[in-house]
């Protein structure tokens, strides 16, 4: 069973009389444990695609199937529940809560899901992302790269089956970006985590095992698609 299957997705935005087609018959299959980069210029539909996969928006037509569940058929509450349990999302700007420590930020998604071992697991995750020494620091005491690593730990908190990342290195300098991408590559290998990243950065995309390009709302395997 595919980790993710996008089937003839369309997303059309209407403003008055004007229709914008953000996605046009976009289809894609991602196998469990794959590390895939979706590339394309600004405005090509990358973020729209990610918001549909994350269940944050619904398509105008087509299906988003994650491990056999068609999330486009779920209502908003069911989608939110599914997202909390099965999907981790990392954004371009870390969406950490400023008055909570790194440890509290990573514990929070687990507490919301009712997990009893949230503190213990948060400590373990922060260790995995190399931040054992910084876990009591609040976000403003951390560098951009460190904040992004806290975001990754928080996204992994509920052991998602699918990890999505939207331009996650967009705000980072190249050495921090490299470290973050190295970490994701290692997590992909060690946890067999299915990873879909959206980026316009060629160096970031090059770290994925497979690249798919989005052009005018359509998905095309790029020539460098299968790197072994």
C-alpha positions in Angstrom: 0.0 0.0 0.0 1.3 3.5 -0.9 2.2 5.8 1.9 0.6 8.6 -0.2 -1.4 8.5 -3.4 -2.6 11.7 -5.1 -5.3 10.9 -7.7 -6.2 13.6 -10.3 -6.1 16.5 -7.9 -7.5 19.8 -8.9 -7.6 22.9 -6.9 -9.4 26.0 -8.2 -9.6 29.3 -6.4 -12.4 31.7 -7.3 -12.3 35.4 -6.7 -15.4 37.0 -8.1 -15.4 36.1 -11.8 -11.8 35.1 -11.8 -10.8 31.4 -11.5 -7.2 30.4 -10.8 -6.3 26.8 -11.3 -3.6 26.0 -8.7 -3.4 22.3 -9.4 -4.5 20.5 -12.6 -4.9 16.8 -12.7 -1.9 16.3 -10.3 -1.2 12.6 -9.6 1.6 11.0 -7.6 2.3 7.8 -5.7 4.8 7.7 -2.8 6.0 4.4 -1.3 6.5 3.9 2.4 9.9 5.2 3.5 10.5 7.3 0.3 12.2 10.7 0.6 10.8 12.9 -2.2 11.3 16.5 -3.1 8.6 18.5 -4.9 10.2 21.4 -6.7 9.0 24.3 -8.7 9.1 28.1 -9.0 7.2 30.3 -6.7 3.4 30.2 -7.4 3.6 26.8 -9.2 1.3 25.3 -6.7 3.7 23.6 -4.2 2.2 25.0 -1.0 -1.3 24.3 -2.3 -0.3 20.7 -2.8 1.2 20.4 0.6 -1.9 21.9 2.3 -4.1 19.3 0.5 -1.8 16.4 1.5 -1.7 17.7 5.1 -5.5 17.9 5.2 -5.4 21.6 5.8 -7.5 22.3 2.7 -9.7 20.1 0.4 -9.3 19.7 -3.3 -11.8 20.9 -5.9 -11.7 17.4 -7.3 -9.6 14.2 -6.9 -8.4 12.2 -3.9 -5.6 12.3 -1.3 -5.1 8.8 0.0 -2.7 8.3 3.0 -2.0 4.7 3.9 -5.4 3.6 2.5 -7.5 6.5 4.0 -9.0 9.0 1.6 -8.7 12.1 3.7 -10.8 14.1 1.2 -13.8 12.2 2.5 -13.3 13.1 6.1 -15.0 16.0 7.7 -12.9 18.8 9.3 -12.8 17.3 12.8 -11.8 13.8 11.4 -9.2 15.4 9.2 -7.7 17.3 12.2 -7.6 14.1 14.2 -6.0 12.2 11.3 -3.4 14.9 10.9 -2.6 14.9 14.6 -2.1 11.1 14.7 -0.6 10.3 11.2 1.0 13.4 9.7 3.9 15.6 10.9 4.2 19.1 9.3 7.3 21.4 9.4 6.8 24.9 8.2 9.2 27.5 6.7 9.1 29.6 9.8 9.2 27.4 12.9 5.7 27.7 14.5 7.0 27.2 18.0 5.2 28.8 21.0 7.5 31.6 22.1 6.9 31.3 25.9 7.4 27.6 26.1 10.8 25.9 26.3 12.0 23.5 23.5 11.0 20.6 25.8 7.5 22.0 26.3 7.1 22.7 22.6 7.9 19.1 21.7 5.8 17.7 24.6 2.7 19.7 23.7 1.5 17.7 20.6 1.7 14.5 22.7 -0.2 16.0 25.6 -2.9 17.1 23.2 -3.1 13.6 21.9 -3.3 12.3 25.5 0.0 10.5 25.6 1.3 9.7 29.1 5.0 9.5 28.3 5.2 13.0 26.6 8.1 14.3 28.7 10.2 11.2 28.4 9.7 11.0 24.6 10.3 14.7 24.1 13.7 14.4 25.9 14.5 11.4 23.6 13.5 13.3 20.4 15.5 16.4 21.3 18.4 14.1 21.8 17.9 12.7 18.4 18.0 16.1 16.8 21.1 17.0 18.8 19.5 19.5 21.2 19.9 17.7 24.6 21.8 20.7 25.9 19.2 23.2 24.8 15.9 21.7 25.9 15.1 24.2 28.6 15.8 27.2 26.2 12.9 29.2 24.9 12.8 29.8 21.1 14.3 33.3 21.3 17.4 31.8 22.9 18.0 29.4 20.0 19.5 29.9 16.5 17.3 29.6 13.4 18.7 26.1 12.7 18.1 25.0 16.3 14.5 26.3 16.2 13.9 24.3 13.0 15.3 21.2 14.7 12.9 21.7 17.6 10.1 22.0 15.0 11.2 18.7 13.5 11.2 17.0 16.9 7.7 18.4 17.5 6.5 17.1 14.1 7.9 13.6 15.0 6.3 13.6 18.5 3.2 11.5 17.6 5.2 9.1 15.4 3.6 10.2 12.1 3.5 7.9 9.1 4.2 10.9 6.9 6.3 13.9 7.4 5.7 17.0 5.3 8.1 20.0 5.1 7.3 23.3 3.4 10.5 25.3 2.4 11.9 24.3 5.8 15.3 25.8 5.0 14.0 29.0 3.5 14.9 31.1 6.5 18.3 29.4 7.2 21.8 30.1 6.1 23.4 27.3 4.0 25.3 25.6 6.7 22.3 25.4 9.0 20.2 24.3 6.0 22.7 21.5 5.3 22.5 20.3 8.9 18.7 20.3 8.9 18.7 18.3 5.7 21.3 15.9 7.0 19.1 15.3 10.0 16.0 14.6 7.9 18.0 12.2 5.7 19.2 10.4 8.8 15.6 10.2 10.2 14.3 9.0 6.9 16.8 6.1 7.1 16.6 5.3 10.8 12.8 5.6 11.2 11.9 4.5 7.6 9.9 7.7 7.7 8.1 8.8 4.5 9.2 12.3 3.8 7.8 14.8 1.3 9.5 18.2 1.1 8.5 21.1 -0.9 11.3 23.4 -2.0 12.6 25.7 -4.7 16.2 25.2 -3.5 18.1 22.9 -5.8 20.6 21.9 -3.2 17.9 20.9 -0.8 16.0 18.9 -3.5 19.2 17.1 -4.4 19.3 15.4 -1.0 16.0 13.6 -1.7 16.0 10.2 -3.3 13.4 11.3 -5.9 12.4 14.6 -7.3 9.1 15.7 -8.8 8.6 19.0 -10.4 5.4 21.0 -10.3 4.8 23.1 -13.4 1.5 25.0 -14.1 -0.2 22.9 -11.5 0.9 19.6 -12.9 3.4 17.1 -11.4 6.2 15.7 -13.6 9.0 13.4 -12.6 12.2 15.3 -13.1 15.1 13.8 -15.1 17.1 13.4 -11.9 14.0 11.7 -10.4 15.5 8.4 -9.3 18.9 8.8 -7.7 20.3 5.6 -6.3 
